[in-house]
Amino acid sequence: MIKKIVKIFSALLILLMVSAGIIHTYFFSETKFWEIPQLTTNLRAKEFCSCYFVMKRSEEYCLDQVKHFLPHGKHKIYEDQKKVTFKFIKSQTSSSFRNENIGCLNL
């Protein structure tokens, strides 16, 4: 009986902590939840483009560098255009290599 009460109390405590975190983020964070996929693809496309086209590293190495402990979604490399596109959830961003001085820019 006591184990059941402890499990219920633990579940309620976890639910309360998660709810408090979501409420805090919603009201006090400058980055809203719905903006996170777009920010993620922007960052990954730029970093991957710089790693792959500027630093001339391998695709596997660059993907490992841009993971940041999150799934990276889908990506496509356009070698002829020197462009890379990342898709994550409903968001898509492309980054294109300009030149050695400028590097890559998000499109």
Secondary structure, DSSP 8 states (H G I E B T S, - for coil): -HHHHHHHHHHHHHHHHHHHHHHHHHHH-SS-GGGHHHHHHHHHHHHHHIIIIIS---HHHHHHHH-TTS---EEEEETTTTEEEEEETTEEEEEEEEETTTEEEE-
